[in-house]
Amino acid sequence: NQSISEGDERQTVHELYLSNSSIAFWKRTSVTRDSSASQQQEWKTTGLEICFFRFLELGGLAQDVDEFFDFLAHFPIHDARAFRTSDLFPCSKVWPAMFSLMPHIEQITLDGLSPGPARILNSKRPVAGSSGFLQQEYILPKLEELILYETWFRFRPPHPSAKFLCVRELCTVILERQMAGLVLKRIVVTNCVNMDERDISLMRSMLQGSGIDICWDERTYRERIEQMEDVENPPEPDNSDDDSWFDRSECDSDSDEDSEDDDTDDDDDPYP
């Protein structure tokens, strides 16, 4: 397709979207418009989507992974600035290989059923050090913005000690990357599922002083959590106001006794 033809520097891909059923590319072109007062420069965005004949599997056979990267290398994605993914659970080696093809990514969006953001940000790749020996470096060295859109914070009723595991792991790896000189500027949380203000409060507390701007739309989409074997196909989330999405029986076996105690600190339970 000429719009993203390889070798045409004017048509460099700006954003790439990848799911288990399709891949899409967008490019941005600067357009100058004349107005009565002055000239205005705007961005025009055009795209191309390729649908796969079968679900993309990047967590299994090495041959499938190699074939995918051979396919991806034919597109001008080296200077891409944005990446978005959903419904994709590849093996750990895929992320370093993929982002080595896109070293300038500044924005990542995890949409819906995506791998935990900490899993991606904690990925490393081997590079040759000044001494000639290989050393491990974090991927996405230029990442500035992380967008969590309709992302599930919880799939199953967690153990009491792991109720905030998603947030804790994310904040920990962000701080570790910051110590390595990789500074994230912004986290956006929009329409996310099975989370509430307590997750955001913990995130802000752990990242206090880091200079990271945390934006939350204050919506709490909740979905009943079952002991689902197939986490890739959970029921669609709704926006009900009750807490039925969280199974207290998994975490609070003494709930009846606690209810009789007026001095119980409800803040200790993230899902009362």
Legacy VTK file of the C-alpha trace (Angstrom):
# vtk DataFile Version 3.0
C-alpha trace
ASCII
DATASET POLYDATA
POINTS 272 float
0.000 0.000 0.000
1.490 3.299 -1.076
0.310 5.170 2.016
2.793 3.294 4.201
5.197 2.102 1.535
8.628 1.192 2.793
11.370 3.640 1.935
9.134 6.706 1.648
10.306 8.915 4.510
7.339 11.261 4.094
4.977 8.418 4.933
6.567 7.284 8.195
4.122 5.541 10.528
3.226 7.691 13.536
1.116 5.199 15.515
0.741 1.420 15.515
-2.140 -0.619 16.945
-1.847 -4.362 17.533
-4.411 -6.895 18.731
-4.798 -10.638 18.309
-6.997 -10.099 15.246
-5.519 -7.110 13.408
-2.734 -4.593 13.050
-3.228 -0.960 12.075
-0.923 1.883 11.096
-1.508 5.636 11.134
0.560 8.391 9.634
0.362 12.134 10.228
0.839 14.743 7.531
1.270 18.444 8.175
-1.312 20.542 6.330
-1.160 24.338 6.072
-4.493 26.126 5.810
-4.892 29.796 4.903
-7.326 31.823 6.985
-8.298 35.457 6.779
-5.857 36.308 9.545
-2.923 33.969 9.075
-1.790 30.538 8.034
-2.637 27.656 10.355
-0.801 24.362 10.456
-2.842 21.244 11.188
-2.244 17.500 11.257
-4.046 15.159 8.884
-4.209 11.515 9.961
-4.723 8.563 7.627
-4.533 4.874 8.402
-4.478 1.305 7.191
-5.764 -1.791 9.006
-4.803 -5.374 8.192
-7.027 -8.138 9.577
-5.517 -11.530 10.316
-7.083 -14.741 9.034
-6.439 -16.359 12.408
-5.740 -15.063 15.894
-2.212 -13.807 16.343
-0.361 -16.063 18.776
2.872 -14.586 20.110
3.166 -16.695 23.203
3.692 -20.081 21.653
5.862 -21.339 18.823
9.091 -19.472 18.114
8.374 -19.819 14.405
5.157 -17.799 14.745
7.027 -15.041 16.573
9.814 -14.930 13.979
7.327 -14.822 11.106
5.462 -11.949 12.733
8.606 -9.845 13.127
9.651 -10.612 9.558
6.243 -9.256 8.516
6.467 -6.203 10.801
9.935 -5.255 9.562
8.482 -4.461 6.111
6.725 -1.359 7.436
8.316 2.058 8.183
7.708 1.960 11.941
11.178 2.946 13.187
10.107 6.514 13.964
6.667 5.666 15.368
5.764 7.701 18.432
2.638 5.905 19.727
1.725 2.258 20.310
-1.585 0.726 21.355
-2.462 -2.882 22.120
-5.405 -4.947 23.342
-6.280 -8.626 23.719
-2.667 -9.646 23.244
-0.671 -11.775 25.685
2.718 -12.508 24.109
5.676 -14.230 25.703
8.126 -11.970 27.528
10.729 -11.883 24.745
8.263 -10.295 22.310
8.238 -6.845 23.924
12.017 -6.224 23.701
12.059 -7.469 20.102
9.031 -5.400 19.113
10.175 -2.129 20.649
13.676 -2.518 19.247
11.913 -1.870 15.927
10.235 1.229 17.431
12.863 2.863 19.689
11.195 6.289 19.704
7.835 5.377 21.258
6.647 8.186 23.547
3.100 7.020 24.302
1.664 3.565 25.052
-2.038 2.746 25.398
-3.151 -0.535 26.976
-6.727 -1.134 25.914
-9.076 -3.652 27.517
-7.635 -7.085 28.151
-3.975 -6.232 27.963
-0.982 -7.543 29.858
-0.219 -5.718 33.078
1.629 -2.460 32.352
4.378 -3.436 34.797
5.115 -6.497 32.690
5.851 -4.339 29.656
7.744 -1.554 31.424
9.915 -4.056 33.279
11.085 -5.726 30.056
14.771 -5.372 29.238
16.974 -6.075 26.263
20.688 -6.895 26.063
22.948 -4.138 24.737
26.700 -3.882 24.423
28.206 -1.875 27.265
31.281 0.351 27.151
33.389 -2.548 28.412
32.232 -4.746 25.562
30.092 -6.967 27.756
26.349 -7.284 27.303
24.185 -5.516 29.844
20.431 -5.357 30.333
18.626 -2.084 29.651
14.948 -1.199 29.943
12.962 -0.993 26.730
11.047 2.159 25.769
13.750 4.665 26.778
11.727 7.637 25.481
8.347 6.715 26.955
6.580 9.765 28.411
2.901 8.814 28.681
1.126 5.617 29.762
-2.604 5.399 29.011
-4.729 2.706 30.648
-8.040 2.553 28.767
-10.732 0.088 29.874
-7.914 -1.895 31.451
-8.841 -4.582 33.971
-7.077 -3.979 37.290
-8.332 -7.329 38.649
-9.451 -10.545 36.988
-9.946 -12.766 40.040
-10.713 -12.260 43.733
-7.261 -11.442 45.118
-5.631 -12.628 48.295
-5.807 -9.889 50.970
-2.083 -9.207 50.595
-2.438 -8.794 46.832
-5.511 -6.575 46.512
-3.449 -3.735 45.053
-0.871 -5.886 43.282
-1.447 -4.273 39.872
-0.814 -0.765 41.227
2.113 -1.757 43.438
3.924 -3.579 40.641
3.367 -0.710 38.217
4.604 1.979 40.607
7.611 -0.102 41.640
8.847 -0.581 38.092
8.174 3.079 37.231
10.381 4.172 40.142
13.067 1.658 39.169
13.039 2.994 35.609
13.273 6.520 36.986
16.399 5.569 38.945
17.846 4.327 35.649
17.190 7.734 34.082
13.939 6.873 32.280
11.341 9.378 33.424
7.623 8.884 32.794
5.715 12.169 32.711
2.055 11.167 32.726
-0.318 8.302 33.568
-3.898 8.453 32.265
-6.544 6.106 33.713
-9.795 6.086 31.710
-12.857 3.803 31.918
-10.821 1.169 33.749
-12.501 -1.894 35.243
-12.529 -3.281 38.788
-10.740 -0.386 40.420
-11.707 2.723 42.350
-10.334 5.803 44.095
-8.299 3.686 46.506
-6.178 2.340 43.671
-5.513 5.875 42.456
-4.787 7.080 45.988
-2.171 4.357 46.410
-0.684 5.172 43.009
-0.348 8.843 43.907
1.131 7.983 47.277
3.765 5.631 45.858
4.701 8.062 43.073
4.678 11.165 45.265
7.661 13.345 44.489
8.328 11.621 41.171
6.908 14.498 39.138
4.474 12.192 37.322
1.070 13.668 36.483
-1.710 11.152 37.246
-5.033 11.796 35.491
-8.114 9.737 36.385
-11.626 10.195 35.008
-13.092 9.142 38.405
-15.209 6.436 36.811
-15.508 3.046 38.495
-16.674 0.417 36.037
-17.160 -2.789 37.985
-17.634 -6.343 36.861
-18.351 -9.371 39.011
-15.149 -11.367 39.371
-15.556 -15.103 39.049
-12.981 -17.849 39.271
-12.573 -17.630 35.523
-10.330 -20.120 33.808
-10.464 -18.197 30.544
-9.451 -14.644 31.476
-9.257 -13.644 27.826
-13.051 -13.825 27.499
-14.618 -12.352 30.652
-18.107 -10.839 30.587
-18.511 -7.280 29.432
-18.109 -4.716 32.250
-21.030 -2.660 33.470
-21.195 0.518 35.526
-23.308 -0.655 38.436
-22.910 1.015 41.812
-22.780 -2.124 43.922
-19.695 -4.044 44.986
-20.902 -7.454 43.777
-17.980 -7.616 41.389
-15.729 -8.435 44.317
-16.133 -11.736 46.127
-15.585 -11.011 49.817
-15.572 -14.718 50.636
-12.139 -15.026 49.068
-10.628 -12.447 51.388
-12.830 -11.892 54.433
-13.722 -15.211 55.998
-14.386 -13.394 59.279
-16.677 -10.787 57.771
-19.560 -11.627 60.118
-17.385 -11.066 63.172
-16.018 -7.828 61.751
-19.506 -6.467 61.138
-20.249 -6.666 64.864
-17.201 -4.608 65.733
-18.008 -0.896 65.541
-14.325 -0.018 65.800
-13.365 -1.857 62.617
-11.354 0.345 60.268
-13.076 -0.040 56.922
-10.157 1.646 55.169
-8.068 -1.458 55.735
-10.308 -3.368 53.337
-10.036 -1.926 49.832
-13.388 -3.440 48.877
-15.769 -3.196 51.842
LINES 1 273
272 0 1 2 3 4 5 6 7 8 9 10 11 12 13 14 15 16 17 18 19 20 21 22 23 24 25 26 27 28 29 30 31 32 33 34 35 36 37 38 39 40 41 42 43 44 45 46 47 48 49 50 51 52 53 54 55 56 57 58 59 60 61 62 63 64 65 66 67 68 69 70 71 72 73 74 75 76 77 78 79 80 81 82 83 84 85 86 87 88 89 90 91 92 93 94 95 96 97 98 99 100 101 102 103 104 105 106 107 108 109 110 111 112 113 114 115 116 117 118 119 120 121 122 123 124 125 126 127 128 129 130 131 132 133 134 135 136 137 138 139 140 141 142 143 144 145 146 147 148 149 150 151 152 153 154 155 156 157 158 159 160 161 162 163 164 165 166 167 168 169 170 171 172 173 174 175 176 177 178 179 180 181 182 183 184 185 186 187 188 189 190 191 192 193 194 195 196 197 198 199 200 201 202 203 204 205 206 207 208 209 210 211 212 213 214 215 216 217 218 219 220 221 222 223 224 225 226 227 228 229 230 231 232 233 234 235 236 237 238 239 240 241 242 243 244 245 246 247 248 249 250 251 252 253 254 255 256 257 258 259 260 261 262 263 264 265 266 267 268 269 270 271
